[in-house]
Amino acid sequence: MGNINGYFKQQDIKDFNSNPFNIIGKDWMLVTAGNFDKINTMTASWGGLGVLWAKNVTFTFIRPQRFTKEFVDTEETYSLCFFDQSYKKALAYLGEVSGRDENKIEKAGLTPMFLDNTPCFEEANMVIICKILYHQVQEASSFIDGEFDKKMYPSKDYHTMYVSEIEKIYIKER
Ligand SMILES: Cc1cc2nc3c(=O)[nH]c(=O)nc-3n(C[C@H](O)[C@H](O)[C@H](O)COP(=O)(O)O)c2cc1C
């Protein structure tokens, strides 16, 4: 496992220079929400970073059956946490097992903490605090190619898209 020592320092978005295709699509991230009583997390490899409504935003996609969705829908904020390669196995596990069935955060060996009242993990090397602005369930009728819809959603469990303002970016300083 990587080094958890260090502290989180806020990064100005103009200094953000991570490649989203690598950090989300290739390395994956954790979507974490909850409160001081209970939190949950899940792995995500789909999503985006961009600009909308003159704000810097994240786009996060969550299927209805995810336990994490219940937490995201209850709170105003959630975090996106990014890790170094040594956590890939932990992320694979957190993306396979539901928090409904196991105390998966403890089993994955991650240490919950809060930044700006939003849950995240000490082991992360970067944390993005997201404030939900908008959520929308994807619709079958909006797909241009019906075959693609059938391929991606054979069970019709359409993702909810969350557009969230990037409130803060924290980088682990070692
Ligand atoms: C690499 C990877 C990427 C994933 N990406 C997403 C995603 O973007 N959206 C989603 O809803 N589920 C995604 N999942 C599935 C959830 O992480 C998985 O169903 C998880 O067990 C849900 O946990 P929960 O029920 O505790 O929320 C992904 C899983 C893996 C392994």
The ligand as an SDF file (V2000), in Angstrom:
LIG
                    3D

 31 33  0  0  0  0  0  0  0  0999 V2000
  -13.5070   -0.1330  -12.5450 C   0  0  0  0  0  0  0  0  0  0  0  0
  -14.9350    0.0690  -12.1100 C   0  0  0  0  0  0  0  0  0  0  0  0
  -15.6290    1.2010  -12.5200 C   0  0  0  0  0  0  0  0  0  0  0  0
  -16.9580    1.4240  -12.1360 C   0  0  0  0  0  0  0  0  0  0  0  0
  -17.6040    2.5510  -12.5410 N   0  0  0  0  0  0  0  0  0  0  0  0
  -18.8800    2.7920  -12.1470 C   0  0  0  0  0  0  0  0  0  0  0  0
  -19.5380    3.9980  -12.5100 C   0  0  0  0  0  0  0  0  0  0  0  0
  -18.9720    4.9140  -13.1340 O   0  0  0  0  0  0  0  0  0  0  0  0
  -20.8420    4.1490  -12.1230 N   0  0  0  0  0  0  0  0  0  0  0  0
  -21.5120    3.1840  -11.3940 C   0  0  0  0  0  0  0  0  0  0  0  0
  -22.6900    3.3610  -11.0780 O   0  0  0  0  0  0  0  0  0  0  0  0
  -20.8850    2.0420  -11.0140 N   0  0  0  0  0  0  0  0  0  0  0  0
  -19.5820    1.8380  -11.3530 C   0  0  0  0  0  0  0  0  0  0  0  0
  -18.9380    0.6940  -10.9490 N   0  0  0  0  0  0  0  0  0  0  0  0
  -19.6530   -0.2920  -10.1260 C   0  0  0  0  0  0  0  0  0  0  0  0
  -19.7020    0.0350   -8.6460 C   0  0  0  0  0  0  0  0  0  0  0  0
  -18.4560    0.5110   -8.1680 O   0  0  0  0  0  0  0  0  0  0  0  0
  -20.0740   -1.2500   -7.8790 C   0  0  0  0  0  0  0  0  0  0  0  0
  -21.3350   -1.7070   -8.2870 O   0  0  0  0  0  0  0  0  0  0  0  0
  -20.0050   -1.0990   -6.3690 C   0  0  0  0  0  0  0  0  0  0  0  0
  -19.9610   -2.4010   -5.8040 O   0  0  0  0  0  0  0  0  0  0  0  0
  -21.1760   -0.3350   -5.7850 C   0  0  0  0  0  0  0  0  0  0  0  0
  -21.0350   -0.3390   -4.3970 O   0  0  0  0  0  0  0  0  0  0  0  0
  -22.1780    0.1850   -3.3960 P   0  0  0  0  0  0  0  0  0  0  0  0
  -23.3990   -0.6680   -3.6230 O   0  0  0  0  0  0  0  0  0  0  0  0
  -21.5680   -0.0010   -2.0410 O   0  0  0  0  0  0  0  0  0  0  0  0
  -22.4130    1.6180   -3.7480 O   0  0  0  0  0  0  0  0  0  0  0  0
  -17.6090    0.4620  -11.3270 C   0  0  0  0  0  0  0  0  0  0  0  0
  -16.9140   -0.6810  -10.8960 C   0  0  0  0  0  0  0  0  0  0  0  0
  -15.5830   -0.8780  -11.2690 C   0  0  0  0  0  0  0  0  0  0  0  0
  -14.8390   -2.0930  -10.7850 C   0  0  0  0  0  0  0  0  0  0  0  0
  1  2  1  0
  2  3  1  0
  2 30  2  0
  3  4  2  0
  4  5  1  0
  4 28  1  0
  5  6  2  0
  6  7  1  0
  6 13  1  0
  7  8  2  0
  7  9  1  0
  9 10  1  0
 10 11  2  0
 10 12  1  0
 12 13  2  0
 13 14  1  0
 14 15  1  0
 14 28  1  0
 15 16  1  0
 16 17  1  0
 16 18  1  0
 18 19  1  0
 18 20  1  0
 20 21  1  0
 20 22  1  0
 22 23  1  0
 23 24  1  0
 24 25  2  0
 24 26  1  0
 24 27  1  0
 28 29  2  0
 29 30  1  0
 30 31  1  0
M  END
$$$$
